[in-house]
Amino acid sequence: NVPSFQPTISLHPSSTHPSAIPSVAPTASSKPSWSFGSEAMDDGDATFYLMADGGSNWQFWTDKLKNLPIDKEEQKFVVHLGSATRVVDNCEETAYFRTQLSLSVAPIPVYSVPGNNDYPECADPRSGWEYYQKHMMNLDTKYWNVTDSNLYQVKRQKKRMENFSFLYKKVLFVGLNMVTNNDDEDETLGRLEDNVEWIEENANAYQDNINAMFLMGYGRLFATENIPFYSAMVAKAKSDEWSDKLIVYARRSSETGIDENVGGAKNFMELRVGNEWPIMDVRVSTKGKDGPMLDFRDAEEDV
């Protein structure tokens, strides 16, 4: 039996908050002309899986992922939240390749964002980044025909191709590079600025059709190095335009959990996704008087 979703997080908008423009926020630009998938603007449930890690456990993950239960009306994709390799893998290329192979057996497309073990904590970060790009970054196009999907249209940020986005069921999904780089503050700030710019570009393109925004990255939202990004997102959540929309930031963690009312914004939360089996089965509902609404449960296997 599949366990029921829990807990349920519902957003009931009340008062609005004044707009605030953080220092890393880009200036407003004209609305880009982007294509939409056939279910991009449909009300309903966006249901999907979240997971993290892999590496030398590739055979274990292969066995689990090939047996993911998929209902044709439900789960549409998986997002891997980083660390395709583990510390014990020493950033060897075979670890990236094995994780790619284990993910390739999933019955639905898999998307990926980088984690700390994928390159910044490697002895040679440049080689680690090359391996990640080669084996993980465009994973969704290697084994699944997502470019011809009529459900949603995937976009990549031109200046930072690891960042992706798509609109599905009125939920804007955005994958971001949120690794930790303690050795280069300028790189960190520049990357966070790119991330905020990518979010703003997407929000501007889809603005009238978004009921919720689901951000995905590796690092902690509350980490010191991520304060510029945190401040920008809190300001956005409290703005007049977004105060009645749900904003979720999902990240890799050692345990599952959720922090609500991030930065005092009732519509902003951080979702922690455990790095072990079972992976997380997530639903964002944009339909009905209680929407937008988030809930999640443990995934089960088909037996």
Secondary structure, DSSP 8 states (H G I E B T S, - for coil): -------EEE----S-------TT-------------TTTT--SEEEEEEE---GGGHHHHHHHHTT----TTS---EEE-S-SS-GGGTT-HHHHHHHHHHHHTSSS-EEE---GGGTTTSSSHHHHHHHHIIIIITHHHHHS-GGG-SS---EEETTEEEEEEEEETTEEEEE------TT-HHHHHHHHHHHHHHHHHHHHHHGGG-SEEEEEESS-TTSGGGHHHHHHHHHHHHSTTTTTSEEEEEEEESS-EEE-SGGG-TTEEEEEEESSSS-EEEEEE--STT-SEEEEEE-----
